[in-house]
Amino acid sequence: MNYILNIETATKNCSVSLAGNGETILCKEIAEQGYSHAEKLHVFIEEILKESQLNLKALKAVAVSKGPGSYTGLRIGVSTAKGLCYALGIPLISIDTLAVLANGVKHNDGLIVPMIDARRMEVYSAVFNQNRQKIKAVQAEILTENSYSDTTDTVYFVGDCQEKCQTVLTQPNFVFLTDNVYPSAKEMSGLSYAKFEQNDFEDVAYFEPFYLKDFMFNQK
């Protein structure tokens, strides 16, 4: 069994899952206003391993959500993942945070647009097709009433900025999935295992989160 520990800390949700051959075995997570990642992350890892009756040496890889997202959250998650990989001598896998969000959508039609709140009417976003394949790259965009108006397909919006999005994205083919707010480590299991099988690993020493911040600073 190929056990992979998945870590998701890019948003308010501090989330950890253990997966075996791409299937989630156990997940622990909490989303709090005050960002409790530094306090909760290592506790969740310890609890998951204990409840699964495994030790760290059973892990074949560690996967981490690479961003975009909260600067502090990403730093905590990535530094923890890198530390584990370095200490255990196992590979590091990175997963696009927006792909994690998209993977949580259960609908098999239309387009999926995962969004992470940035500021005011700005969001980090990408577009995925019904097969969860990315068809529009990650970007920082300012939402207007004309955003995504060029498509007649059903568009499923997920993420932590749906409330503000609904004030401008009002077309009848737009659907807001209010149960899909934060990316979760349980949605990383299949994604990380696919990369594991392809030996698609990061350099533990040099890997850095994908902040997507330069663009945001230039918008001031």
N, C-alpha and C positions, 0 to 999 in steps of 0.2 A: 504494500500500500504506500502510495506517495502522499505523505502528509505535507500540506502547505499551510502556514499561518498567514492570514490576510489581515492587514491593518488599514483602517479607513479613518482619517482624522482631518480631512480637508474642510469640513464644515463644523457646525455645532455638535454633530453626532460623533461621539467617540465609540468606535465600533471595531470589534475583533472577531474573527471567525477562524475555525479550524476546518480544513477540508481534506477529504481523502479521495484521490483520483477525480478531483473536480466537483465532488458533491459535499455540500456543507454538512458537517457533523454537529457543530455547536457554534452558536453566535451569542456574544454579549455586547450590548450597546446601550448608550444613554445619550440623549440630546438635552443639554442644559444651556440656559441663556449665558451662563458665566464661563463657558468653555472649561470643562473639568478634565481635559485630556491628560495633562501632566499628572493629575491625581489618580485617574481611573485606568489609564492604558496598561500599565504594568500589572495592576490588580486583575484586570480582565484576562490578560495573558496567562497569569499564574492560575486563575480559577479554571480557565478552559482546559489547560493541560492537566490539572488535577482531576477535574470531572471526567476527562476523557481517558484518564489513567495512562497518560503518556508523559515522557519527559522531553526536554528540548532536543536531545540527541535523536529523537525519532523524526524530527522535521527534515524534509528534503529541500525546502526553500522557504523564504519569507517574501510575501508580496505586499506592496504598499501603494496606496493611492497617491499618485504623483502630482495632482493638481489639474487645473487651477483651483484656488480656494483660499482659505485663511492662511496668512503667512505663518502665524504662530502654530496653528494646527498642523500644517504641513511639515514644519521644522521638527515638531515633536514626533510625528509619525515616522518621518524618514530617518531621523537620527536613531530612533529605537530600532527600526528595521535594519539599518546598517550595522548597528552595534551587535545585534543578534547574528547577522550573517557573518560578520568578521570573527566573532567569538566561536561560532560553530563551524566555520569553514564551508558554508552553504551558499547557494546563489541568491541574489537579490532580483526580484521581479517588480517592475513598475506598471501600474495600470492607470489609464486616463480616468480621472474622476468623473468626467461627464459620461464616459462609457459605462461606468458603474451605475450611474443614475439611469441611463437608457436601458441597461440590462434588467432593471426592476420593472419595466413596463411589460404587461402581459398581453397587450393587444397585438394582433398580427396583421394589422392593416395600417395604411397611412404612414406619416412621418413622425419621428420622435425628436423633440427639441428639449434636451435637458439644459437647465439654466441654474447658475449660482449667483446669488445676489452680490453686486459690487457696491454701488452707491447710487443714490438718486434713481434715475431711470437706466442705469448701466448694469449690464449683466455679463457674465462669462457664459458663452453658449456654443453649441455645435448642433449639427443636424445628422440624424441617423435614419436609415430606411427601415422597413419592416423586418429586415433580416439582421438588424442591429449593426449594420455596416455604416461607418461614418462617410457621409457624402458631402459634408461641409465642415471645414477645419474649425478647430477651436478659435474663438475670437472674443474680444471684448467689444460689445456693441451697445449703442444707445437705442432703446426701444421707442418707436413712434407708432402711430396708428397705421402706418404703411408697412411696418415690419411683417414679413412673411405673407403679404397680401397677394403675391404673385403665384400662389399655389391654390389649387382647388381640392387637393387631397385633404383628408382629415389630418390635423396636426395635433399631436399629443404633447402638451407642455408639462414638464415635471421640474421640481426643484424648490428652493426655499424663497423664491421671489414671485410666486404665483399671484399673490394678492395685488401687488403693484402692477404686474403684467396685465391683469384682467381689466385695468382701467384704460388701456390703450389697444390691447389685442382683442377685438370684439367680433371678428368675423364668425359666421355660424359654423364654419368647419373647424374652428379652434376648440379643443377640449382640454380642460385643465384637470389633471389627476391629483387631487388634493391629498390623497393618501401617499403619494410619492414625493416627499419633501426633501429628505436627506439621503445621500448615498450611504449604502450599508455594506459592510464587509461580507455579508452573506451573498451578495450579488457579485462578489469578486471571484468566487470559487471556480466557476467554469472558465472565466477569463484568465485567471492566473495559471490554471492547469494547462490551458492551450499554449501559453507562452513557455511553460515548463517543458512540455513535450517538444517544442521547437528550439529548445536551448536559447530562448530569447531573454538573456540576462543583462543586468546593468553592471557597470564597474562599481564595486562597493566603495572604493576609495574616492571616486570622483563624481558619483551621481548626486545631482541636486534636484530639488522639486521644481516643477514647472509653474512659476508664479504668474506669468502673463501680466507683469506689472509695468513694464516699460511703456506699453501702449496706454495704460491707464494714466500714468504720470503726464504723458504728452497731451492728455485731454484737458488739462487744467487751463 
